[in-house]
Amino acid sequence: MRNFLLLFCFSPLLSFAQRSMNEYYQMRSLSHNLEMNYYENSVVNLDLRKKLHIQQVHTVRTNVKGKKSESTSTYNAQGRLTQYTAKKFTMVKEYEHDTVEVKIHTQNDGKEYEVESTYSDGMLVKRDFFKNKKQTYSIELQYTDFKKVSVSRMKKGRKTYEIAHTYNGDKKLIRTAYSVNGKLEKEWIYECKPEGEMVASKNTAISSVCSFREESADGSYAVFTRTLLDGIPYLTKQVFSKDSVLCLTQSFYNDSILTWERKIEPLVETTIQYKKSGKFSSKQVVQKDSNGNIVARTSYHKNANAPLSRRVYTVNADGTIQTEQIYYKQKLRATVAYQFRFF
């Protein structure tokens, strides 16, 4: 078995106790996902919508008492959601060239929300948020010449929140700083010593990330990533097949206590979460047919042997959903019927 040390950088998971970090998470989420895909894949994924030229999906949910609720999703020729309607809820999305989101208008139980996006050279540079026609906050993004986010800035009331990223000559992230009204609140350093040990010591405010790769004789390999956050080491293990297909991901608290794992098999994907004590917390099992269509989702909470909820799908030959049965504590609670309209 051969070991290879890899020194590379990425944003770590954050788990520190600090006064409100909501703004930090909002800015990070925006810089990692520049599209607001609300309800975008709630019925059928984008690839299938484009392949089948789906224009509209109408669902009727009927509970065991016979009460019905309906929703309608409408898409453009590029498979992008243009409107979603349900009881007391409507969302309308506008695009440039049918693909670039520029405006989202939502009405929810008498309240109105709007999001406007501004682009420059194809890159999102600003997003403004409104509630009942009054602006609540805005987020601005700046980029490096190699198109990575260098600065995220949120203006909310009298406060300005900023995340600044520093990259080295290899275009790898080496530092992140979070500040509020110009005052540094948190700093992350993504560097390792040559031998792969973490630079930061226990109880320091600085975080660091190191990773190494372990290969097996059959060509499969595992990537281990150790992150130090507020003095506590977190270890992530990813196992790949010889064809570089991800098969297993595990996360360990304090380097050794398994807290989360996802096992991916051809027809089943299982995700389990554990408490820091090692006790089972929750599990989700996703089952697929031979064509890769999801046919069931089962969730467990506290008891690994007793399903809390389960959704069973009947799938048409083209991959669209025909019906969905919803169970709670092994009792049928509702049935959803799907109707599709095509271009």
C-alpha angles and dihedrals in degrees: 000000000000127000124208124187115222121189110196138140139233138146110283129219111268124224108157127131111240140135113288112326094175093113091051092053092046092054093045091049091052095049091051097043113030095181123072099223098183109166087350095128100019093116110017132353125259096250092055092045091055094043094051096034092234113190102176141006121199121191130193117195116198120187125207091268091056097252112147133209125181139201134182129203119193124194137192126233090275091057094253120143111250100170139010122186133183135147109318089347132099130167125187122187127195126202142189112231088358092283113060114078113228104159139017120189120188133184114193122175094326097320125108127215129182135185122193122192127201124199136194122192089348094306125114107244104166141016122190123199125205136184119195088348093304118113112241101180145327136219124210126195130202124191140207120240087262091057101252119134110263100172133019114189128185123193112199120163109309094339131089118200119196138185115193123191126200122201131193128229090278090059091249122140112252103164141020124189126190119199138174118209089345095308116120110240103170139004132197124196117196103199138117135200114252091260091055100255119136118264096214118080129217117292094016122133091226119093127207138187131212131175139186136183128227120198129200129211092250091060097257117123144186130221117209120197121187119195125187112211119178091335096311121108119224120192126202122192122194120187120201132188121237086267090056094252112150109241106165139015123188132179124202129197116219088004097288115042111093109226104161138014139172122196116195119200129167095264104015135050116190125190120186130183124198133191120245087258088063093250119139114262111170144337138198124196120194117193125198136190125235090274093056096254116143109244101171143013119195126186128197127192125192092333114070092196101047116067115224097195137001136187119198121193132202106208128203122228091259092056098257120129118255101181139355125206118202120205130186119191088351093303122114109247104169146352125219122204120201126209122188131201120194135204 
